[in-house]
Amino acid sequence: MSVDESDRVFAGAAELFALLSTPIRLRLISALCHDEKNVSQLLSEIDATQPNLSQHLGTLYRAGILGKRREGAQIFYRLQSQRAASLCRAVCTQIATEIDSDLQVDPQERLLPFARQG
């Protein structure tokens, strides 16, 4: 891989990580993994105000991570990017594993910041 190609790869990864850098966006992706939902359904699952939730939905939609369709007055959102879902699942599963106090993970292999380890 050339330097230009690796720079594009790293830039693309950084862009995706930036999109996924807020807990509410990760919750939205998780909530939409199996089926589409409207804003009311998402609000019942995610602790957020409607304007805040809508802002994050819009960001994920414009990035191509979510798709949407209108049915009357309702807008239904669905996960459109399996790449983003797979990345979220892998990272969140790894962190959940590290949080589990019964499991010993080599400190050099941890994803959690060292200061937050219990």
N, CA, C and O atoms as a printed pandas DataFrame, in Angstrom:
     atom_number atom_name residue_name chain_id  residue_number  x_coord  y_coord  z_coord
0              1         N          MET        A               1    0.854   -1.176    0.000
1              2        CA          MET        A               1    0.000    0.000    0.000
2              3         C          MET        A               1    0.899    1.237    0.000
3              4         O          MET        A               1    1.845    1.324    0.784
4              5         N          SER        A               2    0.603    2.181   -0.873
5              6        CA          SER        A               2    1.407    3.399   -0.955
6              7         C          SER        A               2    1.062    4.341    0.200
7              8         O          SER        A               2    0.067    4.149    0.899
8              9         N          VAL        A               3    1.890    5.346    0.383
9             10        CA          VAL        A               3    1.659    6.339    1.439
10            11         C          VAL        A               3    0.337    7.054    1.204
11            12         O          VAL        A               3   -0.420    7.282    2.148
12            13         N          ASP        A               4    0.051    7.410   -0.046
13            14        CA          ASP        A               4   -1.213    8.085   -0.360
14            15         C          ASP        A               4   -2.413    7.199   -0.016
15            16         O          ASP        A               4   -3.409    7.671    0.533
16            17         N          GLU        A               5   -2.303    5.908   -0.347
17            18        CA          GLU        A               5   -3.402    4.985   -0.041
18            19         C          GLU        A               5   -3.572    4.827    1.466
19            20         O          GLU        A               5   -4.699    4.828    1.962
20            21         N          SER        A               6   -2.473    4.692    2.199
21            22        CA          SER        A               6   -2.598    4.538    3.647
22            23         C          SER        A               6   -3.125    5.816    4.277
23            24         O          SER        A               6   -3.885    5.757    5.244
24            25         N          ASP        A               7   -2.737    6.976    3.747
25            26        CA          ASP        A               7   -3.281    8.239    4.261
26            27         C          ASP        A               7   -4.796    8.293    4.069
27            28         O          ASP        A               7   -5.518    8.753    4.954
28            29         N          ARG        A               8   -5.279    7.826    2.918
29            30        CA          ARG        A               8   -6.726    7.805    2.665
30            31         C          ARG        A               8   -7.428    6.839    3.613
31            32         O          ARG        A               8   -8.523    7.125    4.097
32            33         N          VAL        A               9   -6.801    5.699    3.876
33            34        CA          VAL        A               9   -7.382    4.724    4.806
34            35         C          VAL        A               9   -7.491    5.336    6.191
35            36         O          VAL        A               9   -8.550    5.273    6.816
36            37         N          PHE        A              10   -6.403    5.928    6.677
37            38        CA          PHE        A              10   -6.410    6.518    8.016
38            39         C          PHE        A              10   -7.384    7.690    8.109
39            40         O          PHE        A              10   -8.048    7.862    9.132
40            41         N          ALA        A              11   -7.475    8.486    7.067
41            42        CA          ALA        A              11   -8.412    9.609    7.054
42            43         C          ALA        A              11   -9.853    9.100    7.094
43            44         O          ALA        A              11  -10.695    9.660    7.796
44            45         N          GLY        A              12  -10.129    8.036    6.339
45            46        CA          GLY        A              12  -11.473    7.455    6.352
46            47         C          GLY        A              12  -11.826    6.866    7.704
47            48         O          GLY        A              12  -12.949    7.023    8.183
48            49         N          ALA        A              13  -10.868    6.187    8.321
49            50        CA          ALA        A              13  -11.097    5.620    9.652
50            51         C          ALA        A              13  -11.332    6.729   10.669
51            52         O          ALA        A              13  -12.229    6.623   11.506
52            53         N          ALA        A              14  -10.536    7.791   10.604
53            54        CA          ALA        A              14  -10.701    8.913   11.538
54            55         C          ALA        A              14  -12.066    9.571   11.366
55            56         O          ALA        A              14  -12.695    9.962   12.350
56            57         N          GLU        A              15  -12.521    9.694   10.135
57            58        CA          GLU        A              15  -13.833   10.281    9.863
58            59         C          GLU        A              15  -14.945    9.419   10.465
59            60         O          GLU        A              15  -15.879    9.938   11.076
60            61         N          LEU        A              16  -14.839    8.109   10.290
61            62        CA          LEU        A              16  -15.842    7.205   10.854
62            63         C          LEU        A              16  -15.819    7.245   12.376
63            64         O          LEU        A              16  -16.871    7.303   13.012
64            65         N          PHE        A              17  -14.619    7.213   12.967
65            66        CA          PHE        A              17  -14.524    7.290   14.423
66            67         C          PHE        A              17  -15.091    8.612   14.944
67            68         O          PHE        A              17  -15.722    8.631   16.001
68            69         N          ALA        A              18  -14.881    9.704   14.230
69            70        CA          ALA        A              18  -15.435   11.000   14.646
70            71         C          ALA        A              18  -16.962   10.949   14.646
71            72         O          ALA        A              18  -17.602   11.475   15.557
72            73         N          LEU        A              19  -17.540   10.322   13.634
73            74        CA          LEU        A              19  -19.000   10.188   13.575
74            75         C          LEU        A              19  -19.539    9.358   14.738
75            76         O          LEU        A              19  -20.649    9.594   15.215
76            77         N          LEU        A              20  -18.749    8.391   15.190
77            78        CA          LEU        A              20  -19.189    7.476   16.239
78            79         C          LEU        A              20  -18.681    7.894   17.620
79            80         O          LEU        A              20  -18.711    7.095   18.556
80            81         N          SER        A              21  -18.224    9.122   17.752
81            82        CA          SER        A              21  -17.538    9.545   18.970
82            83         C          SER        A              21  -18.455    9.985   20.107
83            84         O          SER        A              21  -17.962   10.393   21.158
84            85         N          THR        A              22  -19.754    9.915   19.931
85            86        CA          THR        A              22  -20.655   10.294   21.021
86            87         C          THR        A              22  -21.491    9.090   21.445
87            88         O          THR        A              22  -21.948    8.322   20.599
88            89         N          PRO        A              23  -21.691    8.925   22.746
89            90        CA          PRO        A              23  -22.477    7.774   23.225
90            91         C          PRO        A              23  -23.881    7.708   22.629
91            92         O          PRO        A              23  -24.381    6.614   22.368
92            93         N          ILE        A              24  -24.519    8.842   22.411
93            94        CA          ILE        A              24  -25.890    8.810   21.881
94            95         C          ILE        A              24  -25.914    8.225   20.467
95            96         O          ILE        A              24  -26.858    7.519   20.111
96            97         N          ARG        A              25  -24.907    8.505   19.669
97            98        CA          ARG        A              25  -24.864    7.940   18.313
98            99         C          ARG        A              25  -24.643    6.436   18.370
99           100         O          ARG        A              25  -25.220    5.693   17.575
100          101         N          LEU        A              26  -23.816    5.984   19.299
101          102        CA          LEU        A              26  -23.621    4.543   19.468
102          103         C          LEU        A              26  -24.917    3.886   19.935
103          104         O          LEU        A              26  -25.256    2.791   19.486
104          105         N          ARG        A              27  -25.643    4.550   20.837
105          106        CA          ARG        A              27  -26.937    4.009   21.282
106          107         C          ARG        A              27  -27.928    3.933   20.127
107          108         O          ARG        A              27  -28.674    2.961   20.002
108          109         N          LEU        A              28  -27.933    4.965   19.284
109          110        CA          LEU        A              28  -28.832    4.961   18.122
110          111         C          LEU        A              28  -28.517    3.792   17.196
111          112         O          LEU        A              28  -29.425    3.090   16.752
112          113         N          ILE        A              29  -27.260    3.585   16.909
113          114        CA          ILE        A              29  -26.875    2.473   16.034
114          115         C          ILE        A              29  -27.288    1.150   16.655
115          116         O          ILE        A              29  -27.801    0.267   15.967
116          117         N          SER        A              30  -27.064    1.014   17.957
117          118        CA          SER        A              30  -27.459   -0.213   18.648
118          119         C          SER        A              30  -28.975   -0.408   18.598
119          120         O          SER        A              30  -29.451   -1.518   18.363
120          121         N          ALA        A              31  -29.727    0.660   18.816
121          122        CA          ALA        A              31  -31.186    0.568   18.826
122          123         C          ALA        A              31  -31.746    0.212   17.455
123          124         O          ALA        A              31  -32.830   -0.361   17.352
124          125         N          LEU        A              32  -31.009    0.551   16.405
125          126        CA          LEU        A              32  -31.494    0.318   15.046
126          127         C          LEU        A              32  -30.866   -0.903   14.382
127          128         O          LEU        A              32  -31.069   -1.128   13.189
128          129         N          CYS        A              33  -30.113   -1.687   15.132
129          130        CA          CYS        A              33  -29.419   -2.850   14.555
130          131         C          CYS        A              33  -30.370   -3.885   13.960
131          132         O          CYS        A              33  -30.047   -4.500   12.944
132          133         N          HIS        A              34  -31.525   -4.088   14.566
133          134        CA          HIS        A              34  -32.388   -5.190   14.144
134          135         C          HIS        A              34  -33.636   -4.768   13.383
135          136         O          HIS        A              34  -34.176   -5.544   12.595
136          137         N          ASP        A              35  -34.095   -3.542   13.613
137          138        CA          ASP        A              35  -35.273   -3.087   12.878
138          139         C          ASP        A              35  -35.350   -1.575   12.880
139          140         O          ASP        A              35  -34.691   -0.902   13.672
140          141         N          GLU        A              36  -36.166   -1.055   11.981
141          142        CA          GLU        A              36  -36.323    0.384   11.899
142          143         C          GLU        A              36  -37.238    0.877   13.015
143          144         O          GLU        A              36  -38.075    0.133   13.526
144          145         N          LYS        A              37  -37.062    2.142   13.381
145          146        CA          LYS        A              37  -37.869    2.734   14.441
146          147         C          LYS        A              37  -38.115    4.197   14.124
147          148         O          LYS        A              37  -37.331    4.845   13.430
148          149         N          ASN        A              38  -39.230    4.705   14.654
149          150        CA          ASN        A              38  -39.492    6.126   14.491
150          151         C          ASN        A              38  -38.900    6.891   15.673
151          152         O          ASN        A              38  -38.406    6.288   16.625
152          153         N          VAL        A              39  -38.952    8.201   15.609
153          154        CA          VAL        A              39  -38.330    9.034   16.638
154          155         C          VAL        A              39  -38.947    8.768   18.008
155          156         O          VAL        A              39  -38.223    8.722   19.002
156          157         N          SER        A              40  -40.254    8.593   18.083
157          158        CA          SER        A              40  -40.903    8.322   19.374
158          159         C          SER        A              40  -40.386    7.030   19.994
159          160         O          SER        A              40  -40.119    6.971   21.194
160          161         N          GLN        A              41  -40.248    6.002   19.174
161          162        CA          GLN        A              41  -39.714    4.728   19.671
162          163         C          GLN        A              41  -38.282    4.895   20.163
163          164         O          GLN        A              41  -37.913    4.348   21.202
164          165         N          LEU        A              42  -37.482    5.643   19.425
165          166        CA          LEU        A              42  -36.094    5.866   19.834
166          167         C          LEU        A              42  -36.022    6.679   21.127
167          168         O          LEU        A              42  -35.185    6.407   21.987
168          169         N          LEU        A              43  -36.904    7.680   21.263
169          170        CA          LEU        A              43  -36.921    8.479   22.491
170          171         C          LEU        A              43  -37.284    7.643   23.711
171          172         O          LEU        A              43  -36.827    7.931   24.817
172          173         N          SER        A              44  -38.099    6.611   23.520
173          174        CA          SER        A              44  -38.465    5.752   24.653
174          175         C          SER        A              44  -37.298    4.857   25.082
175          176         O          SER        A              44  -37.289    4.349   26.203
176          177         N          GLU        A              45  -36.323    4.662   24.204
177          178        CA          GLU        A              45  -35.166    3.820   24.508
178          179         C          GLU        A              45  -33.925    4.611   24.905
179          180         O          GLU        A              45  -33.062    4.102   25.619
180          181         N          ILE        A              46  -33.836    5.842   24.446
181          182        CA          ILE        A              46  -32.619    6.635   24.619
182          183         C          ILE        A              46  -32.956    7.904   25.389
183          184         O          ILE        A              46  -33.875    8.639   25.027
184          185         N          ASP        A              47  -32.208    8.149   26.446
185          186        CA          ASP        A              47  -32.435    9.328   27.282
186          187         C          ASP        A              47  -31.855   10.557   26.590
187          188         O          ASP        A              47  -30.667   10.857   26.714
188          189         N          ALA        A              48  -32.716   11.259   25.862
189          190        CA          ALA        A              48  -32.300   12.460   25.141
190          191         C          ALA        A              48  -33.540   13.306   24.877
191          192         O          ALA        A              48  -34.668   12.813   24.913
192          193         N          THR        A              49  -33.314   14.571   24.614
193          194        CA          THR        A              49  -34.429   15.425   24.199
194          195         C          THR        A              49  -34.691   15.163   22.721
195          196         O          THR        A              49  -33.813   14.680   22.006
196          197         N          GLN        A              50  -35.880   15.479   22.274
197          198        CA          GLN        A              50  -36.229   15.261   20.869
198          199         C          GLN        A              50  -35.325   16.069   19.937
199          200         O          GLN        A              50  -34.847   15.522   18.944
200          201         N          PRO        A              51  -35.070   17.370   20.223
201          202        CA          PRO        A              51  -34.180   18.115   19.327
202          203         C          PRO        A              51  -32.756   17.528   19.267
203          204         O          PRO        A              51  -32.154   17.465   18.195
204          205         N          ASN        A              52  -32.227   17.101   20.418
205          206        CA          ASN        A              52  -30.889   16.520   20.456
206          207         C          ASN        A              52  -30.848   15.202   19.672
207          208         O          ASN        A              52  -29.927   14.962   18.892
208          209         N          LEU        A              53  -31.847   14.364   19.890
209          210        CA          LEU        A              53  -31.917   13.094   19.173
210          211         C          LEU        A              53  -32.008   13.338   17.669
211          212         O          LEU        A              53  -31.322   12.681   16.886
212          213         N          SER        A              54  -32.847   14.272   17.273
213          214        CA          SER        A              54  -33.011   14.585   15.849
214          215         C          SER        A              54  -31.714   15.089   15.230
215          216         O          SER        A              54  -31.407   14.769   14.082
216          217         N          GLN        A              55  -30.958   15.869   15.979
217          218        CA          GLN        A              55  -29.679   16.374   15.476
218          219         C          GLN        A              55  -28.724   15.212   15.195
219          220         O          GLN        A              55  -28.074   15.178   14.150
220          221         N          HIS        A              56  -28.641   14.272   16.120
221          222        CA          HIS        A              56  -27.749   13.124   15.931
222          223         C          HIS        A              56  -28.251   12.201   14.816
223          224         O          HIS        A              56  -27.449   11.673   14.045
224          225         N          LEU        A              57  -29.553   12.004   14.725
225          226        CA          LEU        A              57  -30.106   11.216   13.626
226          227         C          LEU        A              57  -29.757   11.855   12.287
227          228         O          LEU        A              57  -29.384   11.159   11.342
228          229         N          GLY        A              58  -29.877   13.172   12.206
229          230        CA          GLY        A              58  -29.548   13.890   10.980
230          231         C          GLY        A              58  -28.083   13.737   10.596
231          232         O          GLY        A              58  -27.757   13.556    9.423
232          233         N          THR        A              59  -27.208   13.811   11.584
233          234        CA          THR        A              59  -25.773   13.650   11.332
234          235         C          THR        A              59  -25.472   12.251   10.789
235          236         O          THR        A              59  -24.738   12.105    9.812
236          237         N          LEU        A              60  -26.038   11.236   11.421
237          238        CA          LEU        A              60  -25.814    9.854   10.976
238          239         C          LEU        A              60  -26.453    9.601    9.608
239          240         O          LEU        A              60  -25.920    8.836    8.804
240          241         N          TYR        A              61  -27.581   10.237    9.348
241          242        CA          TYR        A              61  -28.244   10.095    8.049
242          243         C          TYR        A              61  -27.390   10.735    6.941
243          244         O          TYR        A              61  -27.157   10.121    5.900
244          245         N          ARG        A              62  -26.930   11.962    7.173
245          246        CA          ARG        A              62  -26.124   12.653    6.163
246          247         C          ARG        A              62  -24.812   11.923    5.883
247          248         O          ARG        A              62  -24.270   12.024    4.782
248          249         N          ALA        A              63  -24.301   11.192    6.869
249          250        CA          ALA        A              63  -23.065   10.433    6.693
250          251         C          ALA        A              63  -23.301    9.097    5.994
251          252         O          ALA        A              63  -22.344    8.407    5.645
252          253         N          GLY        A              64  -24.567    8.725    5.787
253          254        CA          GLY        A              64  -24.876    7.469    5.116
254          255         C          GLY        A              64  -24.928    6.269    6.047
255          256         O          GLY        A              64  -25.042    5.133    5.587
256          257         N          ILE        A              65  -24.845    6.509    7.346
257          258        CA          ILE        A              65  -24.905    5.403    8.306
258          259         C          ILE        A              65  -26.352    4.974    8.522
259          260         O          ILE        A              65  -26.629    3.789    8.709
260          261         N          LEU        A              66  -27.268    5.927    8.497
261          262        CA          LEU        A              66  -28.697    5.625    8.641
262          263         C          LEU        A              66  -29.428    5.937    7.349
263          264         O          LEU        A              66  -29.020    6.807    6.580
264          265         N          GLY        A              67  -30.507    5.219    7.125
265          266        CA          GLY        A              67  -31.448    5.520    6.064
266          267         C          GLY        A              67  -32.755    5.911    6.723
267          268         O          GLY        A              67  -32.934    5.677    7.919
268          269         N          LYS        A              68  -33.669    6.501    5.975
269          270        CA          LYS        A              68  -34.957    6.867    6.548
270          271         C          LYS        A              68  -36.043    6.803    5.492
271          272         O          LYS        A              68  -35.789    6.867    4.290
272          273         N          ARG        A              69  -37.269    6.673    5.993
273          274        CA          ARG        A              69  -38.432    6.720    5.115
274          275         C          ARG        A              69  -39.559    7.401    5.882
275          276         O          ARG        A              69  -39.632    7.335    7.109
276          277         N          ARG        A              70  -40.423    8.046    5.133
277          278        CA          ARG        A              70  -41.554    8.747    5.725
278          279         C          ARG        A              70  -42.811    7.914    5.541
279          280         O          ARG        A              70  -43.054    7.358    4.470
280          281         N          GLU        A              71  -43.609    7.836    6.605
281          282        CA          GLU        A              71  -44.913    7.189    6.559
282          283         C          GLU        A              71  -45.889    8.126    7.259
283          284         O          GLU        A              71  -45.964    8.157    8.487
284          285         N          GLY        A              72  -46.632    8.887    6.466
285          286        CA          GLY        A              72  -47.503    9.914    7.039
286          287         C          GLY        A              72  -46.651   10.979    7.709
287          288         O          GLY        A              72  -45.750   11.547    7.092
288          289         N          ALA        A              73  -46.945   11.246    8.983
289          290        CA          ALA        A              73  -46.183   12.249    9.733
290          291         C          ALA        A              73  -44.941   11.660   10.398
291          292         O          ALA        A              73  -44.117   12.397   10.941
292          293         N          GLN        A              74  -44.806   10.351   10.357
293          294        CA          GLN        A              74  -43.694    9.669   11.030
294          295         C          GLN        A              74  -42.513    9.464   10.087
295          296         O          GLN        A              74  -42.680    9.198    8.897
296          297         N          ILE        A              75  -41.318    9.594   10.651
297          298        CA          ILE        A              75  -40.101    9.252    9.916
298          299         C          ILE        A              75  -39.490    8.047   10.611
299          300         O          ILE        A              75  -39.254    8.066   11.819
300          301         N          PHE        A              76  -39.241    7.015    9.848
301          302        CA          PHE        A              76  -38.640    5.792   10.370
302          303         C          PHE        A              76  -37.181    5.740    9.936
303          304         O          PHE        A              76  -36.856    5.966    8.770
304          305         N          TYR        A              77  -36.310    5.440   10.891
305          306        CA          TYR        A              77  -34.878    5.324   10.625
306          307         C          TYR        A              77  -34.473    3.865   10.663
307          308         O          TYR        A              77  -35.051    3.060   11.393
308          309         N          ARG        A              78  -33.463    3.537    9.857
309          310        CA          ARG        A              78  -32.921    2.180    9.816
310          311         C          ARG        A              78  -31.411    2.280    9.644
311          312         O          ARG        A              78  -30.891    3.268    9.125
312          313         N          LEU        A              79  -30.737    1.259   10.082
313          314        CA          LEU        A              79  -29.295    1.183    9.910
314          315         C          LEU        A              79  -29.002    0.848    8.456
315          316         O          LEU        A              79  -29.531   -0.125    7.918
316          317         N          GLN        A              80  -28.175    1.639    7.832
317          318        CA          GLN        A              80  -27.858    1.437    6.426
318          319         C          GLN        A              80  -26.412    0.968    6.230
319          320         O          GLN        A              80  -26.102    0.339    5.219
320          321         N          SER        A              81  -25.530    1.266    7.180
321          322        CA          SER        A              81  -24.122    0.912    7.044
322          323         C          SER        A              81  -23.769   -0.247    7.963
323          324         O          SER        A              81  -23.648   -0.074    9.176
324          325         N          GLN        A              82  -23.607   -1.417    7.388
325          326        CA          GLN        A              82  -23.185   -2.567    8.184
326          327         C          GLN        A              82  -21.736   -2.406    8.645
327          328         O          GLN        A              82  -21.349   -2.968    9.669
328          329         N          ARG        A              83  -20.944   -1.653    7.907
329          330        CA          ARG        A              83  -19.560   -1.371    8.302
330          331         C          ARG        A              83  -19.541   -0.643    9.641
331          332         O          ARG        A              83  -18.775   -1.009   10.533
332          333         N          ALA        A              84  -20.371    0.377    9.791
333          334        CA          ALA        A              84  -20.437    1.121   11.054
334          335         C          ALA        A              84  -20.969    0.232   12.174
335          336         O          ALA        A              84  -20.466    0.283   13.297
336          337         N          ALA        A              85  -21.975   -0.579   11.880
337          338        CA          ALA        A              85  -22.538   -1.482   12.889
338          339         C          ALA        A              85  -21.501   -2.488   13.356
339          340         O          ALA        A              85  -21.389   -2.750   14.553
340          341         N          SER        A              86  -20.742   -3.053   12.430
341          342        CA          SER        A              86  -19.712   -4.033   12.791
342          343         C          SER        A              86  -18.620   -3.406   13.636
343          344         O          SER        A              86  -18.146   -4.012   14.597
344          345         N          LEU        A              87  -18.221   -2.205   13.284
345          346        CA          LEU        A              87  -17.196   -1.506   14.048
346          347         C          LEU        A              87  -17.689   -1.207   15.460
347          348         O          LEU        A              87  -16.971   -1.437   16.433
348          349         N          CYS        A              88  -18.911   -0.696   15.572
349          350        CA          CYS        A              88  -19.491   -0.399   16.894
350          351         C          CYS        A              88  -19.582   -1.660   17.742
351          352         O          CYS        A              88  -19.228   -1.660   18.920
352          353         N          ARG        A              89  -20.056   -2.718   17.134
353          354        CA          ARG        A              89  -20.213   -3.983   17.854
354          355         C          ARG        A              89  -18.866   -4.487   18.363
355          356         O          ARG        A              89  -18.761   -4.916   19.512
356          357         N          ALA        A              90  -17.843   -4.439   17.525
357          358        CA          ALA        A              90  -16.521   -4.938   17.911
358          359         C          ALA        A              90  -15.923   -4.114   19.050
359          360         O          ALA        A              90  -15.425   -4.670   20.029
360          361         N          VAL        A              91  -15.975   -2.804   18.923
361          362        CA          VAL        A              91  -15.375   -1.948   19.947
362          363         C          VAL        A              91  -16.164   -2.027   21.251
363          364         O          VAL        A              91  -15.573   -2.161   22.322
364          365         N          CYS        A              92  -17.484   -1.946   21.174
365          366        CA          CYS        A              92  -18.299   -1.997   22.396
366          367         C          CYS        A              92  -18.186   -3.356   23.090
367          368         O          CYS        A              92  -18.170   -3.424   24.319
368          369         N          THR        A              93  -18.109   -4.427   22.316
369          370        CA          THR        A              93  -17.941   -5.752   22.913
370          371         C          THR        A              93  -16.593   -5.847   23.619
371          372         O          THR        A              93  -16.513   -6.389   24.721
372          373         N          GLN        A              94  -15.545   -5.334   23.007
373          374        CA          GLN        A              94  -14.220   -5.357   23.626
374          375         C          GLN        A              94  -14.213   -4.556   24.932
375          376         O          GLN        A              94  -13.671   -5.014   25.938
376          377         N          ILE        A              95  -14.803   -3.380   24.918
377          378        CA          ILE        A              95  -14.827   -2.548   26.127
378          379         C          ILE        A              95  -15.677   -3.197   27.208
379          380         O          ILE        A              95  -15.298   -3.174   28.380
380          381         N          ALA        A              96  -16.814   -3.775   26.844
381          382        CA          ALA        A              96  -17.650   -4.477   27.829
382          383         C          ALA        A              96  -16.875   -5.627   28.451
383          384         O          ALA        A              96  -16.993   -5.878   29.651
384          385         N          THR        A              97  -16.088   -6.324   27.652
385          386        CA          THR        A              97  -15.262   -7.415   28.157
386          387         C          THR        A              97  -14.236   -6.894   29.153
387          388         O          THR        A              97  -13.996   -7.519   30.186
388          389         N          GLU        A              98  -13.631   -5.751   28.845
389          390        CA          GLU        A              98  -12.628   -5.177   29.734
390          391         C          GLU        A              98  -13.233   -4.656   31.032
391          392         O          GLU        A              98  -12.567   -4.657   32.068
392          393         N          ILE        A              99  -14.467   -4.220   30.988
393          394        CA          ILE        A              99  -15.142   -3.715   32.192
394          395         C          ILE        A              99  -15.469   -4.860   33.141
395          396         O          ILE        A              99  -15.497   -4.674   34.357
396          397         N          ASP        A             100  -15.714   -6.038   32.587
397          398        CA          ASP        A             100  -16.038   -7.210   33.400
398          399         C          ASP        A             100  -14.874   -7.489   34.349
399          400         O          ASP        A             100  -13.779   -7.845   33.915
400          401         N          SER        A             101  -15.126   -7.323   35.645
401          402        CA          SER        A             101  -14.047   -7.417   36.635
402          403         C          SER        A             101  -13.488   -8.828   36.776
403          404         O          SER        A             101  -12.384   -8.991   37.297
404          405         N          ASP        A             102  -14.206   -9.843   36.335
405          406        CA          ASP        A             102  -13.717  -11.217   36.460
406          407         C          ASP        A             102  -12.722  -11.591   35.372
407          408         O          ASP        A             102  -12.068  -12.630   35.465
408          409         N          LEU        A             103  -12.598  -10.771   34.358
409          410        CA          LEU        A             103  -11.738  -11.099   33.236
410          411         C          LEU        A             103  -10.443  -10.299   33.316
411          412         O          LEU        A             103  -10.472   -9.085   33.515
412          413         N          GLN        A             104   -9.339  -10.958   33.166
413          414        CA          GLN        A             104   -8.040  -10.286   33.166
414          415         C          GLN        A             104   -7.602  -10.069   31.723
415          416         O          GLN        A             104   -7.387  -11.029   30.984
416          417         N          VAL        A             105   -7.472   -8.811   31.327
417          418        CA          VAL        A             105   -7.000   -8.464   29.990
418          419         C          VAL        A             105   -5.634   -7.817   30.155
419          420         O          VAL        A             105   -5.467   -6.905   30.963
420          421         N          ASP        A             106   -4.660   -8.289   29.390
421          422        CA          ASP        A             106   -3.321   -7.715   29.436
422          423         C          ASP        A             106   -3.421   -6.202   29.260
423          424         O          ASP        A             106   -4.041   -5.743   28.300
424          425         N          PRO        A             107   -2.823   -5.410   30.166
425          426        CA          PRO        A             107   -2.923   -3.942   30.083
426          427         C          PRO        A             107   -2.520   -3.379   28.722
427          428         O          PRO        A             107   -3.062   -2.360   28.295
428          429         N          GLN        A             108   -1.579   -4.025   28.035
429          430        CA          GLN        A             108   -1.169   -3.535   26.716
430          431         C          GLN        A             108   -2.214   -3.810   25.641
431          432         O          GLN        A             108   -2.148   -3.232   24.557
432          433         N          GLU        A             109   -3.165   -4.674   25.923
433          434        CA          GLU        A             109   -4.210   -5.028   24.960
434          435         C          GLU        A             109   -5.515   -4.285   25.213
435          436         O          GLU        A             109   -6.454   -4.404   24.426
436          437         N          ARG        A             110   -5.585   -3.525   26.296
437          438        CA          ARG        A             110   -6.825   -2.842   26.663
438          439         C          ARG        A             110   -7.145   -1.674   25.733
439          440         O          ARG        A             110   -6.250   -1.006   25.216
440          441         N          LEU        A             111   -8.438   -1.447   25.536
441          442        CA          LEU        A             111   -8.899   -0.273   24.804
442          443         C          LEU        A             111   -9.266    0.853   25.763
443          444         O          LEU        A             111   -9.291    2.021   25.375
444          445         N          LEU        A             112   -9.550    0.502   27.014
445          446        CA          LEU        A             112   -9.920    1.517   28.000
446          447         C          LEU        A             112   -8.716    2.353   28.377
447          448         O          LEU        A             112   -7.608    1.827   28.472
448          449         N          PRO        A             113   -8.908    3.654   28.597
449          450        CA          PRO        A             113   -7.788    4.475   29.073
450          451         C          PRO        A             113   -7.296    3.946   30.414
451          452         O          PRO        A             113   -8.099    3.513   31.240
452          453         N          PHE        A             114   -5.989    3.976   30.639
453          454        CA          PHE        A             114   -5.411    3.409   31.841
454          455         C          PHE        A             114   -6.004    4.032   33.111
455          456         O          PHE        A             114   -6.246    3.323   34.088
456          457         N          ALA        A             115   -6.238    5.341   33.105
457          458        CA          ALA        A             115   -6.738    6.034   34.298
458          459         C          ALA        A             115   -8.133    5.552   34.702
459          460         O          ALA        A             115   -8.505    5.676   35.869
460          461         N          ARG        A             116   -8.905    5.013   33.774
461          462        CA          ARG        A             116  -10.276    4.605   34.073
462          463         C          ARG        A             116  -10.370    3.161   34.531
463          464         O          ARG        A             116  -11.451    2.703   34.901
464          465         N          GLN        A             117   -9.272    2.442   34.514
465          466        CA          GLN        A             117   -9.316    1.047   34.935
466          467         C          GLN        A             117   -9.532    0.985   36.422
467          468         O          GLN        A             117   -8.974    1.780   37.178
468          469         N          GLY        A             118  -10.360    0.020   36.847
469          470        CA          GLY        A             118  -10.714   -0.075   38.244
470          471         C          GLY        A             118   -9.905   -1.081   38.912
471          472         O          GLY        A             118  -10.064   -1.305   40.112
